Amino acid sequence: MRIWDISADRLCRKHLLGEHAELHATWSILTKHKKGYSRHPEVKRWKGKLKALYLRHGKLFREMERRGYNHKSPLPVKLASGSAIQDIYVDSPKRQLALLKKKGCACRTGGRLYE
């Protein structure tokens, strides 16, 4: 389970769509109080930060639409509570880029960390 903390436009197709699916799973776990995966570090870091998760979703779906994908899974804004800032990381953004680079996919991992 992974929600990246790097710009969505850096992600290859596989990681962009994969993160989108994982984000919806995390949202569902947190908003429906599901027990499965509720103790996973990636889920725990978003607890109390549904607004930040909602904003990340917006970045993902805008990137998906920019690439020509159809996005038909909006999140309900009324549930977007808590902090709008995610400042807890399982891996730092710099480490995330290094992990992606090792995968050898089409993700853009070079250049400046923040654009």
C-alpha atoms as one frame of an Amber mdcrd trajectory, in Angstrom:
protein
   0.000   0.000   0.000   1.536   3.332  -1.063   0.441   6.917  -1.470   3.357
   8.862  -2.874   4.369  12.309  -1.659   5.879  13.466  -4.930   4.279  15.328
  -7.797   1.721  13.181  -9.637   3.151  14.211 -13.004   6.375  12.349 -12.132
   4.563   9.015 -11.850   4.442   6.471 -14.660   1.054   5.078 -15.685   1.388
   2.045 -13.403   2.229   4.076 -10.309  -0.303   6.831 -11.011  -3.203   4.398
 -11.402  -1.926   2.193  -8.580  -1.750   5.120  -6.185  -5.244   6.187  -7.180
  -6.572   2.732  -6.267  -4.631   2.694  -2.982  -5.877   6.176  -2.105  -9.488
   5.052  -2.552  -8.802   2.000  -0.361  -7.254   4.220   2.338 -10.184   6.658
   2.122 -12.650   3.796   2.515 -10.808   2.323   5.498 -10.723   5.695   7.264
 -14.202   6.991   6.432 -16.036   3.690   6.922 -13.975   2.668   9.952 -12.962
  -0.636   8.383 -10.558  -2.779  10.336  -8.671  -4.397   7.442  -5.358  -2.600
   6.898  -6.334   0.048   9.474  -3.022  -0.519  11.259  -0.905  -0.284   8.126
   1.586   2.607   8.437   0.360   4.139   5.157  -3.228   4.216   6.451  -2.288
   5.396   9.944  -0.416   8.439   8.635  -3.617   9.742   6.993  -5.746   9.455
  10.124  -6.957  12.965  10.984  -5.805  14.201   7.567  -8.688  13.365   5.261
  -8.554  16.872   3.827  -4.940  16.299   2.779  -5.922  12.923   1.304  -8.786
  14.579  -0.580  -6.369  17.189  -1.966  -3.917  14.470  -3.049  -6.779  12.746
  -4.840  -7.452  15.988  -6.706  -3.855  16.093  -7.904  -4.075  12.487  -9.053
  -7.323  12.842 -10.964  -6.154  16.060 -12.635  -3.026  14.251 -13.808  -5.114
  11.289 -14.958  -7.380  13.590 -16.969  -4.356  15.425 -18.403  -3.157  12.073
 -19.730  -6.550  11.334 -21.255  -7.846   8.841 -18.678 -11.487   8.939 -17.641
 -11.896   9.601 -13.949 -15.230   8.510 -12.534 -14.562   8.058  -8.841 -14.829
  11.376  -7.004 -14.514  11.563  -3.237 -17.211  13.253  -1.137 -15.852  16.637
  -0.064 -18.084  16.610   3.025 -15.865  13.885   4.509 -12.635  15.815   3.864
 -11.940  16.794   7.455  -8.833  17.336   9.514  -5.519  18.734   8.393  -4.933
  19.790   4.798  -1.216  19.099   5.155   0.479  15.722   5.202   3.793  15.991
   7.032   4.198  12.392   8.172   6.035  10.037   5.830   6.642   6.302   5.763
   9.609   7.190   3.522  10.762  10.747   2.838   9.955  12.126  -0.639  13.671
  11.881  -1.477  13.679   8.200  -0.494  10.472   7.656  -2.470  12.208   8.896
  -5.626  15.107   6.528  -4.935  12.671   3.620  -4.509  10.962   4.482  -7.788
  14.300   4.769  -9.565  15.207   1.227  -8.473  11.991  -0.071 -10.030  13.243
   0.879 -13.481   9.838   2.108 -14.600   8.998   5.249 -16.566   8.590   7.434
 -13.457  10.597  10.672 -13.676  12.981  10.433 -10.744  15.705  12.886 -11.737
  16.004  16.619 -11.235  14.812  18.693  -8.327  12.736  17.061  -5.639  10.025
  19.717  -5.643   8.871  21.459  -8.781
